[in-house]
């Protein structure tokens, strides 16, 4: 007989409830937090519509004001849709992480590695050549706020990777893998936002 709230398999057999380690729960929230910090950064950048229009005018001086406004609106909409899709990907990956899927941990680690590399490259580029030369060469204005957000996201991503590879996280992922190999379905996400 099963207890109320106990997980069962497709045949009604009770399944043990593997508890997700706190380090993986924290890693999940850190990944989601890193994306949300990026959303805040995009919002701050896009709120400055006059600057956005001025940059578009500099890149395309032949555009009319109506075309500039339309381009700015589409850029803003595209940025927020892209950020929403990225958030969805991170939520899905972190959900799989809490199910003990090592492939999700590897993908998140790769994403974090790219994020850290990008942040370090941004900081080094600004430190070595300055923002004026970066803008002249690439057409992209990097401000101190951009550098600060990059550093914050980098620290969050490094922390998330560290928590994903703590001993209790490794043990949980190995146990989940062994459980799947033995023919048992993955345990519940539980203990967190699902």
N, C-alpha and C positions, 0 to 999 in steps of 0.2 A: 504494500500500500504506500502511496506517495503522500508526502506532507504538502500542505498548502504552499505554493510558490516554488516547489522543488522542480528542477528541470527534468524532463523526460525525453527519451528518444522517440523515433517514429513508431515504435511498438509499445510505448507507454512504460518502458523500463526506466526507473529512476537513474539519473546521472549525477555523479558528484559535481559539486559546484566549485570549479577551480577559481580561487580568488586572484584577481588581477593585482599584481604588486603596485604599491603606491608610486614607485618610480615610473612605471609605464603610464599610470594615470596622469602623473605630473608632466611627463613627456608629451602626452596628448594635448594637454592644455597649453603647454609651451608652443607646440607647433601651430595650434590654432591662434594663440596670442601673437605669434610672429607675423602671421598673415594679417591679423587685425591691425597691428602696428603699421603694416604696409598700406592698409586701407586708409588709416588716418593720415599717413604721409601723402597719399594720392589726393585725399580730400583737401588737405592744406594747400597743395600745389594747385589744384584745380579751382579753388575758391578765388584765387587771384586771377580773375578773368581778364582784366586789362593787360597783365603781364603775358598771359597766354596769347591774347590777340596780337600784342606787340611782337612776340616771338614768331607767330605765324606770318605777320606782315613782313618781318625781316627775311624769312625764308622764301616767301612768295609775294614780292612787292606788287605784282600785277593784279592780285586778287581784290575784288570789290569788298566793301564793308559787309555786305550781305553774305558773300562767300566766306569771309573770315568768320563771321558769326556762326554760319552753318558748320564750318570746319571745327570751330571750337566746341560747338554742341556735340558733334559726332565724336570728337576726341574724348570729351568728358564721358559720354555714354559708353563708348568702347572701353575706356579705362575701368569704369565701375563694373561693367559686365565681365571683363577679364578678371578683376579682383574677386568677383563673386564666384566665378568658375574655379579660380585657384583655391579659394576657401573651401569650396565643395570637394575638390580633390584632396585637400589636406584632411578634411573631416572624414572622408571615406578611407583614406590611408590609415589615419589614426584609429579608426574603428577596427580595421583589420589588424592593426598592431595589438589592440586589446584582446583580439581573438587568438593571439599568439602566432600570427603569420610573420615568419621571418622575412619573406619577400617585401612586405610592407615596411619593415624596419630598414631594409637595405635601400629601398626607394627613397624613404624619408632621409636616410643618411646621405644619399647622393644629392638630393635636393638641398639639404643643409650644407653640404660641401660646396655646391655651386653658389649658394647664398653667401657663405663665408668668403669664398674666393672673390666674388663680386664686391663685397664690402671692403675687403682689404685692397683690391685693385682701385676702387674709388678713392679710398683714403690716401693711398700711396700716390696716385695720379695727382690729386689735388695738392698734396704736400710737396711733390717734386716740381710740378710745372705751374701750379696755380690755377684758379678757376677761370681767369681770363683766357689763357691759352687753351684750356679744355674747351671753352665755349667757341673760340675761334676755329679750332680744328674739327670739332664734332658738331657744332651748332646746338649743343645741349648745355644749358646753364646748370651748374652744380653749385648749390648754396651750402652754407654751413648747416642749415636745417637738414638738407639731404644727407650730408655726411653724418650728422648726429643720429638720424633715423637709421641709416645703414649700420652704424655701430651698435645701436640698440638691438636691431634685428639679428645682427651677427652674434651678440652675446646670448640672446634667447635661443637661437638655433644651436649654438655650441652646448648650452645647458641641456637642451632637448636630446641631443645626440648622446651626451654623457649619461643621462638618465635611462636612455633606451638600452645601454650596454652595461648597466650595473649588474652585479652578480645575481640579484633576485630577478631581474628582467631576463637575463640569459636562462636562468633556471625555468622560469615560467614558459618561455618560448620553446625550450627543449621539451618540457612536459607536454605542452600543447601539440607539438609535432609528434611525440610518441603516442599521444592519445589518438590523433588522427590516423596514424599508421596502424594502430590497434583496431581501427574501425569505429571509433567513437566520434560523434559529431563534436565540433568545437563547443566549448563552454560559452556561457552568456557573456556579453560585454560587461554588464553589471557594474557596480561601484563607480559609476560615472555617467557622464552625459552620453546617451546613445542615439 
